[in-house]
Amino acid sequence: EAQVTQNPRYLITVTGKKLTVTCSQNMNHEYMSWYRQDPGLGLRQIYYSMNVEVTDKGDVPEGYKVSRKEKRNFPLILESPSPNQTSLYFCASSRGPWGMNTEAFFGQGTRLTVV
Amino acid sequence: GQQLNQSPQSMFIQEGEDVSMNCTSSSIFNTWLWYKQDPGEGPVLLIALYKAGELTSNGRLTAQFGITRKDSFLNISASIPSDVGIYFCAGRTITGNQFYFGTGTSLTVIP
């Protein structure tokens, strides 16, 4: 079954404690991205990756890091989480950003609370 | 970043009524997508549009890619309780590598 898997689904952490949210896709997609969803703001892109070792900033990259060492995995790293990073995070993958049939498939989300 | 204005923000309708929502952008888009998000889940693609003027249906859902390439709308006919959720538009500009999302329309269907 084609899917995007995020872990964990829920996480409560304290300010400053480094954390990683994992994302894995089994569709051999080249393009992967991370979004955060906040009430009234919709989905905002944090980082995206066009392929292995190719990453770029989205609209709200501050406070986040990513890496793309393998095609299937795209972890999101918060080196020093702060309360304003409390949000619902989604990982997405697609064949690419170009042309037809490049719509994104989303994971189930990670609800992060930073206290 | 790119701003997508989606309206209305929320809708409360009776079961059986038709629903219409739209999305506008300040830039020209070459792809419009419509997603639905159920509580506790990630967005799921409903309809994808790739050409200006394109009108596409998926069951009771119909979406159109505006002629100006700066807007799109989604219609749901004869709504049912399982249509409840948040609907998002998303689009990609001609030159960009990113998809931008609207702020969502929350739909409540009253049986």
Interface residues (C-beta under 8 A of the other chain):
Chain A: V4 S33 Y35 G40 L41 G42 L43 R44 Q45 Y48 M50 D56 G58 D59 V60 F90 A92 P97 G99 M100 N101 T102 E103 A104 F105 F106 G107 Q108 G109
Chain B: G1 L4 Q6 T31 L33 Y35 G40 E41 G42 P43 V44 L45 A48 Y50 F88 A90 R92 G96 N97 Q98 F99 Y100 F101 G102 T103 G104
